[in-house]
Amino acid sequence: MAYHIEDTCISCGACESECPVEAISMGDEIYVIDAKLCTDCGACAEVCPVDAAQPEA
């Protein structure tokens, strides 16, 4: 199960540098996570100041 970034993202970039597999990149307006690369480690969620990085339901 991969993580995703919700619309509450403020585009601060904290998550991108924490991702050990470089699955996070800037999308059109907010950051996005490539589900095929995500290893479900949760590093992005730990540093997100607005809790926008969440596990897929």
Phi and psi restraints in degrees (value plus and minus 20) as a CYANA .aco file:
   2 ALA   PHI    -111.8   -71.8
   2 ALA   PSI     143.7   183.7
   3 TYR   PHI    -109.2   -69.2
   3 TYR   PSI     141.0   181.0
   4 HIS   PHI    -159.4  -119.4
   4 HIS   PSI     145.3   185.3
   5 ILE   PHI    -132.9   -92.9
   5 ILE   PSI     104.6   144.6
   6 GLU   PHI    -102.2   -62.2
   6 GLU   PSI     149.1   189.1
   7 ASP   PHI     -83.7   -43.7
   7 ASP   PSI     -31.2     8.8
   8 THR   PHI     -96.5   -56.5
   8 THR   PSI     -23.5    16.5
   9 CYS   PHI     -75.1   -35.1
   9 CYS   PSI     114.1   154.1
  10 ILE   PHI    -123.6   -83.6
  10 ILE   PSI      -9.0    31.0
  11 SER   PHI      36.7    76.7
  11 SER   PSI      20.6    60.6
  12 CYS   PHI     -99.5   -59.5
  12 CYS   PSI     -43.2    -3.2
  13 GLY   PHI      66.3   106.3
  13 GLY   PSI     -19.2    20.8
  14 ALA   PHI     -79.5   -39.5
  14 ALA   PSI     -57.7   -17.7
  15 CYS   PHI     -91.0   -51.0
  15 CYS   PSI     -57.1   -17.1
  16 GLU   PHI     -78.4   -38.4
  16 GLU   PSI     -65.2   -25.2
  17 SER   PHI     -95.0   -55.0
  17 SER   PSI     -38.4     1.6
  18 GLU   PHI    -106.5   -66.5
  18 GLU   PSI     -37.0     3.0
  19 CYS   PHI     -91.6   -51.6
  19 CYS   PSI      97.8   137.8
  20 PRO   PHI     -92.1   -52.1
  20 PRO   PSI     -35.8     4.2
  21 VAL   PHI    -134.7   -94.7
  21 VAL   PSI      -9.5    30.5
  22 GLU   PHI      34.6    74.6
  22 GLU   PSI      23.4    63.4
  23 ALA   PHI    -107.7   -67.7
  23 ALA   PSI     -26.1    13.9
  24 ILE   PHI    -128.3   -88.3
  24 ILE   PSI     113.1   153.1
  25 SER   PHI    -164.9  -124.9
  25 SER   PSI     145.0   185.0
  26 MET   PHI     -96.1   -56.1
  26 MET   PSI     108.1   148.1
  27 GLY   PHI    -110.9   -70.9
  27 GLY   PSI    -177.9  -137.9
  28 ASP   PHI     -83.9   -43.9
  28 ASP   PSI     -63.5   -23.5
  29 GLU   PHI    -147.3  -107.3
  29 GLU   PSI     -51.3   -11.3
  30 ILE   PHI    -151.9  -111.9
  30 ILE   PSI     150.5   190.5
  31 TYR   PHI     -92.3   -52.3
  31 TYR   PSI     131.9   171.9
  32 VAL   PHI    -151.4  -111.4
  32 VAL   PSI     134.2   174.2
  33 ILE   PHI    -134.8   -94.8
  33 ILE   PSI     108.0   148.0
  34 ASP   PHI     -97.7   -57.7
  34 ASP   PSI      88.9   128.9
  35 ALA   PHI     -81.7   -41.7
  35 ALA   PSI     -46.8    -6.8
  36 LYS   PHI     -92.5   -52.5
  36 LYS   PSI     -45.6    -5.6
  37 LEU   PHI    -115.8   -75.8
  37 LEU   PSI     -46.4    -6.4
  38 CYS   PHI     -81.3   -41.3
  38 CYS   PSI     111.8   151.8
  39 THR   PHI    -123.8   -83.8
  39 THR   PSI     -10.6    29.4
  40 ASP   PHI      43.3    83.3
  40 ASP   PSI      14.9    54.9
  41 CYS   PHI    -100.2   -60.2
  41 CYS   PSI     -46.2    -6.2
  42 GLY   PHI      64.6   104.6
  42 GLY   PSI     -14.6    25.4
  43 ALA   PHI     -79.9   -39.9
  43 ALA   PSI     -56.7   -16.7
  44 CYS   PHI     -85.1   -45.1
  44 CYS   PSI     -62.3   -22.3
  45 ALA   PHI     -85.7   -45.7
  45 ALA   PSI     -54.1   -14.1
  46 GLU   PHI     -86.0   -46.0
  46 GLU   PSI     -50.1   -10.1
  47 VAL   PHI    -122.9   -82.9
  47 VAL   PSI     -28.0    12.0
  48 CYS   PHI     -90.4   -50.4
  48 CYS   PSI     100.2   140.2
  49 PRO   PHI     -93.0   -53.0
  49 PRO   PSI     -34.8     5.2
  50 VAL   PHI    -140.5  -100.5
  50 VAL   PSI      -6.6    33.4
  51 ASP   PHI      36.0    76.0
  51 ASP   PSI      17.3    57.3
  52 ALA   PHI    -100.3   -60.3
  52 ALA   PSI     -45.1    -5.1
  53 ALA   PHI    -104.3   -64.3
  53 ALA   PSI      96.0   136.0
  54 GLN   PHI    -153.7  -113.7
  54 GLN   PSI     130.7   170.7
  55 PRO   PHI     -89.1   -49.1
  55 PRO   PSI     127.3   167.3
  56 GLU   PHI     -82.5   -42.5
  56 GLU   PSI     122.5   162.5
